[in-house]
Amino acid sequence: MDFLPNIARTDKTLFDAMKSELKRQRSYIEMIPSENFTSLAVLEANGSVLTNKYSEGYPGKRYYGGNQFIDVVEDLARERAKKLFGVPNVNVQPYSGSPANFAVYSALCKPGDVIMGQNLQDGGHLTHGFTASMTGQFFKSVPYHVKPDGYLDIDEVRRLAVANKPKLIWVGSTAYTREFPFEEFGEIADETGAYLAADTSHISGLIVAGVHKSPVEYVHIVTTTTHKTLRGPRGAMIMVTDKGLKKDPELADKIDKAVFPGLQGGPHDNAVAGIAIALDEASKPAFKEYAKQIVKNAKALAEGLSKRGLKLVTGGTENHMILIDLTPFGKGKGIFVQEGLDAAGIVVNKNTIPQDPSSPFYPSGIRLGTPAMTTRGLKEPEMEQIAGFISEVVEQVKGYDLPEDKEQRSEALKKFRKDLAANKAIASIRERTLALCSRFPLYPELGNT
Ligand SMILES: *Cc1c(COP(=O)(O)O)cnc(C)c1O
């Protein structure tokens, strides 16, 4: 199969960038926990003729003609999701995770209503009421936190919910390495009359495979992106549970109306088809094995890092993710480790840690995840090897500091980057990460780059 033969012919500049991106994905150890490598079938759906169609509305109730086959596609996605997650209602049209969460707000809340979510520094998502997100400006956000040991402070959640009577509580996060106490959140929502929404974006693949407990029994709504552990195209779903319909029989209808016409126009039918494929793939025994291996790999990586003296938030992991706390080396070290790892062929993201002494742009942690490399076939022995690479890189860069002064800061970063390019130890790790990647080919069907 030729790689993008038509783009190659019509748009050389764009083709070169896309070919380089494929090469980058193949030759780097991808450890950003929100990323994954979809199947070729999902890629095919995403690049298909379905992108040409307008289909505002829902199956059987469209505003435009010619939707008889799009209805089949969307129904397939909805039915597969209902079955896989065990819920009575699913909306597969949200363009991505953030718009899905906005739809939940617009279905349930009025501007100024009290909402609760996990504080951003403590691992919460922007859309759960952070000030920089519109969700923190339209609503009165009361964030809850993790304890000094890194685990959610469920007593604080209860205290804040009783005192503030929120309309909506979120449970779910982008940087939390432990199982969520969905049952306790469910009790708190019942006691205070709040709607409870689980945002399972990061862990939905683990949930459908049965390696993380499901929130469905305890919450009214579940939102999830489809492109993280679920390994589908970029997109999202909003599910209404039986508990949700019991609290509010109109809930599914409110969600559907909030998505369209409330916030969106025509759905991305190419993405909806990709979601249908991903859901089918996720229902197979091979996916269960995959999800189990994601967690095994994360635990092996956590052990390898701890063994080498690196400090992890909560001391380890129960899911696909690890947070390294770099404060033993000083504050704001995330950028040096991220860039050092990139130069060594390992892609991660710097991340805030609970009670971060630095800022979100220069945080003191590193977030790592195993879903993408598990898709490529890596197992525990390779995780042990990667832990060694990461620890070597930290050794190389931990002495660099970020000056407070802005001008000095950019000078310091410039010098750091120059040093990195000349660092022989980093170059030697890069050779080893390249060798590791070449043992686990990615998309061989797409040919050579
Ligand atoms: C990734 C993520 C989102 C947002 O998804 P986008 O597709 O990037 O908009 C929302 N909530 C959580 C918990 C996430 O991890």
The ligand as an ORCA input file, in Angstrom:
! r2SCAN-3c Opt
* xyz 0 1
  C      -8.792     14.060     27.267
  C      -9.814     14.425     28.246
  C     -10.874     15.285     27.940
  C     -10.934     16.128     26.688
  O     -10.831     15.536     25.519
  P     -10.504     16.357     24.167
  O     -10.882     15.368     23.136
  O      -9.057     16.678     24.224
  O     -11.360     17.578     24.159
  C     -11.862     15.497     28.884
  N     -11.788     14.907     30.088
  C     -10.773     14.083     30.439
  C     -10.772     13.470     31.781
  C      -9.756     13.836     29.539
  O      -8.744     13.042     29.901
*
